[in-house]
Amino acid sequence: MTRVAATELDAFRALLTAPGRRLLDDLRGLAPGDELAAATRLRRTHPADLVSAAIGQARLRDRAAAKFGPEAAAMYFTPDGVEQATRAPVAAWRARRFAALGVRRVADLCCGIGGDAIALARAGLSVLAVDRSPLACAAAEANAAALGLADRITVRCAAVEDVDVSGCDGAFVDPARRRTGGGRIFAPEAYSPPLSWAVGLAGRLPHAALKIAPGVPHEALPGDTEAEWVSYGGDVKEAVLWFGTGPAAPRRATLLPGGDSLTGTARPAPAGPPGRYLYEPDGAVIRAGLVADVAEHVEGRLLDPHIAYVTADTLRPTPFATAYEITDVLPFNVKRLRALLRERNVGTLTVKKRGFAVTPEELRSRLKPRGPAAATVFLTRIADAPTVLIGRPAGP
């Protein structure tokens, strides 16, 4: 361990002492603008390095609230841990899938600060949580204790490749997908550990789930697996390869927090002219290649064979796409579009685009919308021609 890493670890462990916990309690709810005054006040009675560590941890807890909710105020984080941790509802969904498969003891490999281990333990599983970072392991242990799960979570600091998981009937692997110093890694063999190693591990256990980048090309996915893309609130959060799920469809899109899942096989969908309604599929559906399944459900077709906008003549509710009623379809022309929006007093303008070079911000600045009405503008291509569709969210 380097001297810098040891210093960070010592500062973190100081937060777990009684004085450290009291400091964190004192800083709970501290506004960013009040940090300097709080630091000056606390340094009169506490060591300066402990105060700095506590203020840094308070900041991390505030950031982590978006992923962990109110529980973040009692948890412990590292900067990388906040950035890379799974959002709690997503981790809970995956943990429930493990439990439904009958898994009883699971290895959480590359566990970070323990967010997934917490979800797995709460689903009733016994967890072996492993990470090579001593700081991350210290945080994972602290979080297990803080949330009353220390009896279900065993934390081990080691390289995941060196850990014996023979006592487990399942494994979850979340490899590092960021370069040192920043930047995402997209090539699965450049993960740490590489995808091939994780696939080999999965083949030795009854069940396994391997987290991968959501944008991974389908042709890079190993066979005999179920690939699941998960979105939360409409934003794609992760993709997971599942092993040992039985005769399942090769592709799954899951939408949280509702928990709706769509399964199928990636296939093309027919294309045709614009209808009365436009459906914008959820990002997880698009990533999973299941747009054709949505088109079939709504008795629709694609606007363009290469763009994930579905159109239909009737409105059929589906949780897997947002429906809009289309009022106008016209060739892309800024001057004509500006005149039409001003004629209708549109001031609140939502701009969406697919297969189009102009950015929403650029178009909005050129249109200068004003007025009390609202509208949604879709920039896309139909038969390779730049096209604008104007609409509004469809009723139930």
C-alpha positions as CSV (number, residue, x, y, z in Angstrom):
1,M,0.0,0.0,0.0
2,T,1.4,3.4,-0.9
3,R,1.9,6.1,1.7
4,V,-0.9,8.2,0.2
5,A,-3.3,5.3,0.3
6,A,-2.4,4.5,3.9
7,T,-3.0,8.1,4.9
8,E,-6.4,8.0,3.2
9,L,-7.3,4.8,5.0
10,D,-6.2,6.2,8.4
11,A,-8.3,9.3,7.8
12,F,-11.3,7.1,6.9
13,R,-10.9,4.9,9.9
14,A,-10.7,7.9,12.2
15,L,-14.3,8.7,11.1
16,L,-15.4,5.4,12.5
17,T,-14.3,6.3,16.0
18,A,-16.7,7.9,18.5
19,P,-15.2,11.4,17.9
20,G,-15.5,10.9,14.1
21,R,-19.1,9.8,14.3
22,R,-20.0,12.8,16.5
23,L,-18.4,15.1,14.0
24,L,-20.4,13.5,11.1
25,D,-23.6,13.9,13.1
26,D,-22.7,17.6,13.7
27,L,-22.2,18.1,10.0
28,R,-25.4,16.4,8.9
29,G,-27.4,18.7,6.7
30,L,-24.6,21.2,6.4
31,A,-25.1,23.6,3.4
32,P,-22.0,24.0,1.1
33,G,-21.9,27.7,1.9
34,D,-21.5,27.0,5.6
35,E,-18.6,24.6,5.3
36,L,-15.8,27.2,6.0
37,A,-17.5,28.5,9.1
38,A,-18.1,25.0,10.3
39,A,-14.5,23.9,9.7
40,T,-13.2,27.0,11.6
41,R,-15.5,26.2,14.5
42,L,-14.8,22.5,14.7
43,R,-11.0,22.9,14.4
44,R,-11.0,24.6,17.8
45,T,-11.9,21.3,19.5
46,H,-10.9,18.6,17.0
47,P,-7.8,17.7,15.0
48,A,-7.7,19.5,11.6
49,D,-7.2,16.4,9.6
50,L,-10.3,14.7,11.2
51,V,-12.4,17.8,10.5
52,S,-11.3,17.8,6.9
53,A,-12.1,14.1,6.5
54,A,-15.5,14.6,8.1
55,I,-16.4,17.5,5.9
56,G,-15.3,15.5,2.8
57,Q,-17.4,12.5,4.0
58,A,-20.4,14.8,4.5
59,R,-20.1,16.0,0.9
60,L,-20.0,12.4,-0.3
61,R,-23.1,11.5,1.7
62,D,-25.0,14.4,0.1
63,R,-24.0,13.2,-3.4
64,A,-24.9,9.6,-2.6
65,A,-28.4,10.5,-1.5
66,A,-29.4,10.5,-5.2
67,K,-28.5,6.7,-5.3
68,F,-29.2,5.6,-1.7
69,G,-31.9,7.9,-0.5
70,P,-32.1,8.8,3.2
71,E,-29.8,5.9,4.2
72,A,-26.9,7.7,2.6
73,A,-26.8,9.9,5.7
74,A,-25.7,6.9,7.8
75,M,-23.4,5.3,5.2
76,Y,-19.7,5.7,4.4
77,F,-18.3,6.5,0.9
78,T,-15.2,7.1,-1.2
79,P,-15.2,9.4,-4.2
80,D,-15.0,6.5,-6.6
81,G,-17.6,4.6,-4.6
82,V,-20.2,7.4,-5.0
83,E,-19.5,7.6,-8.7
84,Q,-19.5,3.9,-9.4
85,A,-22.1,2.5,-6.9
86,T,-25.3,1.0,-8.3
87,R,-28.5,3.0,-7.5
88,A,-30.2,1.2,-4.6
89,P,-33.4,0.3,-6.4
90,V,-31.4,-1.2,-9.3
91,A,-29.3,-3.3,-6.9
92,A,-32.4,-4.4,-5.1
93,W,-34.0,-5.6,-8.4
94,R,-30.9,-7.7,-9.3
95,A,-30.7,-9.1,-5.7
96,R,-34.4,-10.2,-6.0
97,R,-33.5,-12.0,-9.2
98,F,-30.7,-13.9,-7.5
99,A,-33.0,-14.8,-4.7
100,A,-35.7,-16.1,-7.1
101,L,-33.1,-18.3,-8.7
102,G,-32.5,-20.0,-5.4
103,V,-29.1,-18.6,-4.7
104,R,-28.1,-18.7,-1.0
105,R,-24.5,-17.6,-0.9
106,V,-23.2,-15.1,-3.4
107,A,-19.8,-13.7,-4.1
108,D,-19.9,-9.9,-4.8
109,L,-16.7,-9.4,-6.7
110,C,-15.4,-5.8,-7.2
111,C,-17.8,-4.8,-4.4
112,G,-16.7,-1.2,-4.0
113,I,-18.4,0.5,-1.0
114,G,-20.8,-2.4,-0.7
115,G,-24.0,-1.1,-2.3
116,D,-24.8,-4.4,-4.1
117,A,-23.7,-6.5,-1.1
118,I,-26.3,-4.6,1.0
119,A,-29.0,-5.3,-1.5
120,L,-28.1,-9.0,-1.8
121,A,-28.0,-9.4,2.0
122,R,-31.4,-7.7,2.3
123,A,-32.7,-10.2,-0.2
124,G,-31.8,-13.0,2.3
125,L,-28.4,-14.0,0.8
126,S,-25.1,-14.6,2.5
127,V,-22.5,-12.4,0.8
128,L,-18.8,-12.7,0.3
129,A,-17.8,-9.1,-0.7
130,V,-14.4,-8.8,-2.4
131,D,-12.4,-5.8,-3.6
132,R,-8.7,-5.1,-4.0
133,S,-9.0,-1.5,-2.6
134,P,-8.4,-1.4,1.2
135,L,-10.3,1.9,1.4
136,A,-13.3,0.4,-0.5
137,C,-13.3,-2.6,1.8
138,A,-13.2,-0.4,4.9
139,A,-16.2,1.5,3.6
140,A,-18.1,-1.8,2.7
141,E,-17.5,-3.1,6.2
142,A,-18.6,0.1,7.8
143,N,-21.8,0.2,5.7
144,A,-22.6,-3.4,6.6
145,A,-22.3,-2.5,10.2
146,A,-24.1,0.8,9.9
147,L,-27.1,-0.9,8.3
148,G,-27.2,-3.9,10.6
149,L,-26.0,-6.4,8.0
150,A,-22.6,-7.4,9.3
151,D,-23.8,-10.9,10.1
152,R,-24.7,-11.5,6.4
153,I,-21.7,-9.7,4.7
154,T,-18.1,-10.9,4.9
155,V,-15.7,-8.4,3.4
156,R,-12.3,-9.6,2.0
157,C,-9.6,-7.3,0.6
158,A,-8.0,-9.2,-2.3
159,A,-7.7,-9.4,-6.1
160,V,-11.0,-11.1,-7.2
161,E,-9.0,-13.4,-9.4
162,D,-7.3,-14.9,-6.3
163,V,-10.5,-15.6,-4.3
164,D,-11.9,-19.1,-3.8
165,V,-15.6,-18.9,-4.5
166,S,-16.3,-22.6,-4.4
167,G,-18.5,-22.2,-1.3
168,C,-20.8,-19.9,-3.3
169,D,-23.7,-20.9,-5.6
170,G,-23.8,-17.5,-7.3
171,A,-21.6,-14.6,-8.2
172,F,-22.0,-11.0,-9.2
173,V,-19.1,-9.3,-11.0
174,D,-18.9,-5.6,-11.5
175,P,-15.5,-5.0,-13.2
176,A,-13.8,-1.6,-13.3
177,R,-14.8,0.1,-16.5
178,R,-12.9,3.4,-15.9
179,R,-9.3,4.3,-16.7
180,T,-7.0,5.6,-14.0
181,G,-7.4,9.4,-14.2
182,G,-10.9,9.2,-15.8
183,G,-12.6,8.0,-19.0
184,R,-14.8,5.1,-19.6
185,I,-13.6,1.7,-21.0
186,F,-15.9,0.2,-23.6
187,A,-14.0,-2.8,-24.8
188,P,-15.0,-5.8,-22.6
189,E,-11.6,-7.3,-22.6
190,A,-10.2,-4.1,-21.2
191,Y,-12.3,-4.3,-18.1
192,S,-10.6,-5.1,-14.8
193,P,-11.0,-8.1,-14.6
194,P,-11.6,-8.7,-18.3
195,L,-15.0,-10.1,-19.4
196,S,-13.4,-13.4,-20.5
197,W,-12.2,-14.1,-17.0
198,A,-15.7,-13.3,-15.6
199,V,-17.4,-15.6,-18.1
200,G,-15.0,-18.4,-17.2
201,L,-15.9,-17.9,-13.5
202,A,-19.6,-17.9,-14.3
203,G,-19.2,-21.2,-16.1
204,R,-18.0,-22.8,-12.8
205,L,-21.0,-21.7,-10.7
206,P,-24.7,-22.5,-10.9
207,H,-25.7,-18.8,-11.3
208,A,-23.9,-15.6,-12.1
209,A,-24.5,-12.0,-13.2
210,L,-21.8,-9.9,-14.9
211,K,-22.3,-6.1,-15.2
212,I,-21.2,-4.6,-18.5
213,A,-21.4,-1.3,-20.2
214,P,-24.9,-0.6,-21.6
215,G,-23.5,0.4,-25.0
216,V,-21.7,-2.9,-25.5
217,P,-22.2,-4.2,-29.1
218,H,-24.5,-7.2,-29.2
219,E,-22.0,-9.2,-31.3
220,A,-19.6,-8.9,-28.4
221,L,-21.9,-10.8,-26.0
222,P,-21.2,-14.5,-25.3
223,G,-23.8,-17.0,-26.3
224,D,-26.1,-19.0,-23.9
225,T,-26.7,-16.0,-21.7
226,E,-29.5,-13.6,-21.0
227,A,-28.5,-10.0,-21.5
228,E,-30.6,-7.5,-19.5
229,W,-30.7,-3.8,-19.8
230,V,-32.1,-1.9,-16.9
231,S,-33.4,1.7,-16.9
232,Y,-34.5,3.8,-13.9
233,G,-36.9,6.7,-14.5
234,G,-36.3,6.4,-18.2
235,D,-32.4,6.5,-18.0
236,V,-30.5,3.4,-18.9
237,K,-28.4,2.5,-15.8
238,E,-26.7,-0.8,-16.6
239,A,-26.5,-4.0,-18.6
240,V,-26.1,-7.4,-17.0
241,L,-25.2,-10.8,-18.5
242,W,-27.1,-13.6,-16.6
243,F,-25.9,-17.2,-16.5
244,G,-27.9,-20.1,-15.2
245,T,-31.4,-18.5,-15.6
246,G,-32.7,-21.6,-17.5
247,P,-34.5,-21.4,-20.9
248,A,-34.9,-17.6,-21.0
249,A,-35.2,-15.2,-23.9
250,P,-31.7,-13.9,-24.9
251,R,-32.7,-10.2,-24.4
252,R,-34.5,-8.5,-21.6
253,A,-35.4,-4.8,-20.9
254,T,-36.4,-3.9,-17.4
255,L,-37.9,-0.6,-16.4
256,L,-37.6,0.6,-12.8
257,P,-39.0,1.6,-10.4
258,G,-42.1,-0.2,-11.8
259,G,-40.4,-3.5,-12.5
260,D,-41.9,-4.1,-16.0
261,S,-39.8,-6.5,-18.1
262,L,-39.9,-7.2,-21.8
263,T,-38.2,-10.3,-23.2
264,G,-37.5,-11.4,-26.7
265,T,-35.0,-11.7,-29.5
266,A,-33.5,-8.7,-31.3
267,R,-35.2,-8.5,-34.7
268,P,-36.0,-5.9,-37.3
269,A,-39.4,-4.2,-37.5
270,P,-41.4,-3.0,-40.5
271,A,-41.4,0.6,-41.5
272,G,-44.2,2.8,-42.8
273,P,-45.7,6.3,-43.1
274,P,-46.4,8.4,-40.0
275,G,-49.7,7.7,-38.2
276,R,-51.6,9.6,-35.6
277,Y,-49.4,8.5,-32.7
278,L,-45.6,8.3,-32.1
279,Y,-44.1,6.0,-29.5
280,E,-40.7,6.7,-28.0
281,P,-39.4,3.4,-26.6
282,D,-37.6,3.4,-23.3
283,G,-33.8,3.4,-23.6
284,A,-33.5,-0.1,-22.2
285,V,-35.9,-1.4,-24.9
286,I,-33.7,0.2,-27.6
287,R,-30.5,-1.1,-26.1
288,A,-31.9,-4.6,-25.9
289,G,-33.0,-4.5,-29.5
290,L,-36.7,-5.1,-28.6
291,V,-38.2,-2.1,-30.5
292,A,-39.9,-4.6,-32.9
293,D,-41.8,-6.1,-29.9
294,V,-43.1,-2.7,-28.9
295,A,-44.2,-2.0,-32.5
296,E,-46.0,-5.3,-32.6
297,H,-47.8,-4.6,-29.3
298,V,-49.1,-1.2,-30.4
299,E,-49.9,-2.5,-33.9
300,G,-47.4,0.0,-35.3
301,R,-44.3,0.3,-37.5
302,L,-41.0,2.3,-37.5
303,L,-40.9,5.7,-39.0
304,D,-37.5,4.7,-40.5
305,P,-35.9,1.3,-40.6
306,H,-32.8,2.5,-38.8
307,I,-34.4,4.8,-36.2
308,A,-36.2,3.8,-33.0
309,Y,-39.4,5.8,-33.3
310,V,-42.6,3.8,-33.6
311,T,-45.7,5.2,-35.2
312,A,-49.3,3.8,-35.1
313,D,-52.8,4.8,-36.1
314,T,-54.4,4.0,-32.7
315,L,-53.4,4.5,-29.1
316,R,-52.4,1.4,-27.1
317,P,-50.9,1.9,-23.6
318,T,-47.6,0.2,-23.0
319,P,-45.1,0.8,-20.1
320,F,-42.2,0.3,-22.6
321,A,-42.8,3.5,-24.6
322,T,-44.1,7.0,-24.2
323,A,-46.9,7.9,-26.6
324,Y,-47.4,11.3,-28.3
325,E,-50.3,12.5,-30.4
326,I,-48.9,13.9,-33.7
327,T,-50.5,17.1,-35.1
328,D,-48.0,18.0,-37.9
329,V,-45.5,16.3,-40.1
330,L,-43.3,18.5,-42.3
331,P,-39.9,18.6,-44.0
332,F,-37.3,20.2,-41.8
333,N,-37.2,24.0,-42.4
334,V,-36.4,26.3,-39.5
335,K,-38.2,29.3,-40.9
336,R,-41.4,27.3,-41.5
337,L,-41.2,25.6,-38.1
338,R,-40.7,28.9,-36.4
339,A,-43.8,30.4,-38.1
340,L,-45.9,27.4,-37.2
341,L,-44.9,27.5,-33.5
342,R,-45.5,31.2,-33.2
343,E,-48.9,30.9,-34.9
344,R,-49.8,28.4,-32.1
345,N,-48.3,30.5,-29.3
346,V,-45.8,27.8,-28.3
347,G,-43.4,29.0,-25.7
348,T,-42.7,25.7,-23.8
349,L,-40.9,23.6,-26.3
350,T,-39.5,20.1,-25.8
351,V,-37.1,19.0,-28.6
352,K,-36.2,15.4,-29.1
353,K,-34.1,13.9,-31.9
354,R,-32.8,10.7,-33.4
355,G,-30.8,10.4,-36.6
356,F,-30.5,14.1,-36.8
357,A,-27.4,16.4,-36.8
358,V,-29.0,19.5,-35.3
359,T,-28.9,19.6,-31.4
360,P,-32.0,20.4,-29.4
361,E,-30.2,23.4,-27.8
362,E,-29.2,24.8,-31.2
363,L,-32.7,24.4,-32.6
364,R,-34.4,26.0,-29.6
365,S,-32.1,29.0,-29.8
366,R,-32.9,29.5,-33.5
367,L,-36.7,29.1,-32.9
368,K,-36.9,31.5,-29.9
369,P,-40.3,30.1,-28.8
370,R,-42.6,32.3,-26.8
371,G,-46.2,32.0,-25.7
372,P,-48.4,30.1,-23.2
373,A,-48.8,26.9,-25.2
374,A,-46.5,23.8,-25.1
375,A,-45.4,21.3,-27.7
376,T,-42.9,18.5,-28.4
377,V,-40.9,18.6,-31.6
378,F,-39.3,15.4,-32.9
379,L,-36.3,15.8,-35.3
380,T,-35.8,12.6,-37.3
381,R,-35.5,11.1,-40.8
382,I,-38.2,9.5,-42.8
383,A,-37.1,7.7,-46.0
384,D,-33.7,9.5,-45.5
385,A,-35.3,12.9,-45.6
386,P,-34.9,15.3,-42.5
387,T,-38.4,15.5,-41.0
388,V,-40.1,17.4,-38.2
389,L,-43.0,16.0,-36.2
390,I,-45.0,18.1,-33.8
391,G,-47.1,16.6,-31.0
392,R,-48.1,16.4,-27.4
393,P,-48.1,13.7,-24.8
394,A,-51.1,11.3,-25.6
395,G,-53.8,10.8,-23.0
396,P,-54.3,7.5,-21.2
